[in-house]
Amino acid sequence: MKKRLPKLKTDKAVEKFIEDDISPYLDAKNLVPATFEFAPKGKVVNLRMSEALLLALKKISKRRGIPYQRYIREALEQSLKRDGTGG
């Protein structure tokens, strides 16, 4: 059973809190992997698609809490990895 998180009012209090073992406060079944984008994005692509497809992409990206363009990039990267051509 997970513990309730204490109310922390300062950055210093948060830093002190996370120095200790916080595993009793975590519920592992709700954890999801996080991804970080470090590569510079210097190229622009203009892509035509149906409004229905764009709305579906925006709906999924909103549910995941990320911008829809990042979601499209992730989908393209996953497709490339799946096909074995990089990504």
C-alpha positions as CSV (number, residue, x, y, z in Angstrom):
1,M,0.0,0.0,0.0
2,K,1.4,3.3,-1.0
3,K,1.7,6.2,1.5
4,R,0.3,9.7,0.9
5,L,2.7,12.3,-0.2
6,P,3.4,15.0,2.3
7,K,2.7,18.6,1.3
8,L,6.1,20.2,0.5
9,K,6.2,24.0,0.4
10,T,9.8,24.7,-0.6
11,D,12.3,23.4,-3.1
12,K,14.6,22.7,-0.2
13,A,11.9,20.5,1.4
14,V,11.4,18.6,-1.8
15,E,15.2,18.0,-2.2
16,K,15.3,16.7,1.4
17,F,12.3,14.5,0.8
18,I,13.7,12.8,-2.3
19,E,17.1,12.2,-0.7
20,D,15.4,9.4,1.3
21,D,13.8,6.2,-0.1
22,I,10.6,7.3,-1.8
23,S,9.5,3.8,-2.9
24,P,6.7,3.6,-0.3
25,Y,5.1,6.5,-2.0
26,L,5.2,4.9,-5.5
27,D,2.6,2.7,-7.2
28,A,4.6,0.8,-9.8
29,K,1.6,-0.2,-11.8
30,N,1.0,3.5,-12.7
31,L,4.6,4.2,-13.8
32,V,5.2,4.9,-17.5
33,P,8.5,5.3,-19.4
34,A,9.5,8.9,-20.0
35,T,11.3,10.0,-23.2
36,F,13.4,13.0,-23.7
37,E,14.2,14.8,-27.0
38,F,17.7,16.0,-27.2
39,A,18.4,16.1,-31.0
40,P,18.0,19.5,-32.6
41,K,15.1,19.8,-35.0
42,G,16.3,21.9,-37.9
43,K,14.2,20.6,-40.7
44,V,10.5,21.4,-41.4
45,V,8.1,19.0,-43.1
46,N,4.8,20.1,-44.6
47,L,2.5,17.1,-44.5
48,R,-1.1,16.9,-45.9
49,M,-3.5,14.6,-44.1
50,S,-7.2,14.2,-43.6
51,E,-8.8,16.3,-40.8
52,A,-10.0,13.0,-39.2
53,L,-6.5,11.7,-39.0
54,L,-5.2,15.0,-37.5
55,L,-8.0,15.0,-34.9
56,A,-7.2,11.4,-34.0
57,L,-3.5,12.3,-33.6
58,K,-4.3,15.3,-31.5
59,K,-6.7,13.3,-29.3
60,I,-4.1,10.6,-28.6
61,S,-1.3,13.1,-28.0
62,K,-3.5,15.1,-25.6
63,R,-4.2,11.9,-23.7
64,R,-0.5,11.2,-23.4
65,G,0.2,14.8,-22.4
66,I,2.5,15.7,-25.3
67,P,2.2,18.0,-28.3
68,Y,0.8,16.4,-31.3
69,Q,3.9,17.1,-33.5
70,R,6.1,15.3,-30.9
71,Y,3.6,12.4,-31.0
72,I,3.9,12.2,-34.8
73,R,7.7,12.2,-34.6
74,E,7.6,9.4,-32.0
75,A,5.3,7.4,-34.2
76,L,7.7,7.8,-37.2
77,E,10.7,6.9,-35.0
78,Q,9.0,3.8,-33.7
79,S,8.1,2.8,-37.3
80,L,11.7,3.1,-38.4
81,K,12.9,1.1,-35.5
82,R,10.3,-1.6,-36.2
83,D,11.4,-1.8,-39.8
84,G,15.0,-1.9,-38.8
85,T,16.1,1.2,-40.6
86,G,17.2,3.3,-37.7
87,G,15.3,6.0,-35.9
